[in-house]
Amino acid sequence: MKILPVLAAIALILCITSVLPTDTAEGDVLRIHVRANSNSTEDQQIKMQVKDAIVGYLTPLLADCDTKQKAKETVKENIKGIL
């Protein structure tokens, strides 16, 4: 099943917490990048499905986070729900 390698890659990305500053004044935004196995249409569709599932899962958990550090801690505490 092709989704398993994608999920494994996402788990790795989340474990190392791919956090990049943004153009916001505070630079206090947590960004998570989901990468596909390739640029094929199928892999890109899977990536979008995985991204949507992760966003759906994390949105309510992160709703009350007011700092990037709190968001990082919340993601780490809930990583098993993403895997």
BAROVEX-265403 format. One record per residue (C-alpha): residue number from 1; residue in one letter; x, y, z. Coordinates in nm, 4 decimals. Layout:
# residues N
(NUM; "A"; (X; Y; Z))
...
This chain:
# residues 83
(1; "M"; (0.0000; 0.0000; 0.0000))
(2; "K"; (0.1511; 0.3329; -0.1088))
(3; "I"; (0.0164; 0.5372; 0.1799))
(4; "L"; (0.2406; 0.3654; 0.4365))
(5; "P"; (0.5665; 0.5114; 0.3008))
(6; "V"; (0.4026; 0.8532; 0.2885))
(7; "L"; (0.2863; 0.8234; 0.6488))
(8; "A"; (0.6322; 0.7091; 0.7560))
(9; "A"; (0.7866; 1.0114; 0.5856))
(10; "I"; (0.5373; 1.2407; 0.7536))
(11; "A"; (0.6060; 1.0854; 1.0909))
(12; "L"; (0.9762; 1.1453; 1.0407))
(13; "I"; (0.9156; 1.5032; 0.9369))
(14; "L"; (0.6969; 1.5640; 1.2392))
(15; "C"; (0.9406; 1.3959; 1.4754))
(16; "I"; (1.2161; 1.6296; 1.3738))
(17; "T"; (0.9618; 1.9123; 1.3868))
(18; "S"; (1.0016; 2.0926; 1.0622))
(19; "V"; (0.9468; 2.4423; 1.1982))
(20; "L"; (1.0282; 2.7405; 0.9838))
(21; "P"; (0.9814; 3.1082; 1.0587))
(22; "T"; (0.7270; 3.2828; 0.8412))
(23; "D"; (0.6866; 3.6364; 0.7181))
(24; "T"; (0.4666; 3.7249; 1.0150))
(25; "A"; (0.5883; 3.9983; 1.2455))
(26; "E"; (0.6302; 3.7585; 1.5349))
(27; "G"; (0.7774; 3.4691; 1.3373))
(28; "D"; (0.5916; 3.2594; 1.5930))
(29; "V"; (0.4136; 3.0179; 1.3622))
(30; "L"; (0.4487; 2.6390; 1.3494))
(31; "R"; (0.4659; 2.5031; 0.9960))
(32; "I"; (0.4497; 2.1352; 0.9110))
(33; "H"; (0.5474; 2.0227; 0.5644))
(34; "V"; (0.4053; 1.7087; 0.4080))
(35; "R"; (0.6137; 1.5695; 0.1246))
(36; "A"; (0.5091; 1.3221; -0.1402))
(37; "N"; (0.7198; 1.0295; -0.2572))
(38; "S"; (0.7307; 1.1837; -0.6045))
(39; "N"; (0.5632; 1.4374; -0.8292))
(40; "S"; (0.3305; 1.1773; -0.9781))
(41; "T"; (-0.0386; 1.2600; -0.9718))
(42; "E"; (-0.1107; 0.9622; -0.7474))
(43; "D"; (0.1566; 1.0533; -0.4909))
(44; "Q"; (0.0423; 1.4165; -0.4901))
(45; "Q"; (-0.3185; 1.3085; -0.4292))
(46; "I"; (-0.2075; 1.0868; -0.1406))
(47; "K"; (-0.0032; 1.3729; 0.0024))
(48; "M"; (-0.3091; 1.5996; -0.0024))
(49; "Q"; (-0.5227; 1.3334; 0.1678))
(50; "V"; (-0.2596; 1.2884; 0.4375))
(51; "K"; (-0.2230; 1.6654; 0.4805))
(52; "D"; (-0.5982; 1.7080; 0.5146))
(53; "A"; (-0.6137; 1.4299; 0.7750))
(54; "I"; (-0.3269; 1.5810; 0.9758))
(55; "V"; (-0.4770; 1.9304; 0.9618))
(56; "G"; (-0.8145; 1.7923; 1.0670))
(57; "Y"; (-0.6568; 1.6095; 1.3593))
(58; "L"; (-0.4306; 1.8922; 1.4764))
(59; "T"; (-0.6607; 2.1923; 1.4313))
(60; "P"; (-0.8679; 2.1382; 1.7471))
(61; "L"; (-0.5579; 2.0379; 1.9457))
(62; "L"; (-0.3720; 2.3533; 1.8467))
(63; "A"; (-0.6660; 2.5934; 1.8765))
(64; "D"; (-0.5590; 2.7226; 2.2173))
(65; "C"; (-0.1852; 2.7353; 2.1481))
(66; "D"; (-0.0684; 3.0942; 2.1529))
(67; "T"; (0.3033; 3.0344; 2.0930))
(68; "K"; (0.5099; 2.8243; 1.8572))
(69; "Q"; (0.6681; 2.6471; 2.1551))
(70; "K"; (0.3268; 2.5455; 2.2929))
(71; "A"; (0.2245; 2.4216; 1.9462))
(72; "K"; (0.5448; 2.2157; 1.9166))
(73; "E"; (0.4849; 2.0605; 2.2577))
(74; "T"; (0.1241; 1.9795; 2.1680))
(75; "V"; (0.2293; 1.8123; 1.8431))
(76; "K"; (0.4938; 1.6076; 2.0243))
(77; "E"; (0.2432; 1.5036; 2.2934))
(78; "N"; (-0.0039; 1.3894; 2.0264))
(79; "I"; (0.2356; 1.2370; 1.7725))
(80; "K"; (0.0877; 0.8880; 1.8192))
(81; "G"; (-0.2472; 1.0152; 1.6947))
(82; "I"; (-0.0789; 1.1263; 1.3738))
(83; "L"; (0.1058; 0.8018; 1.3193))
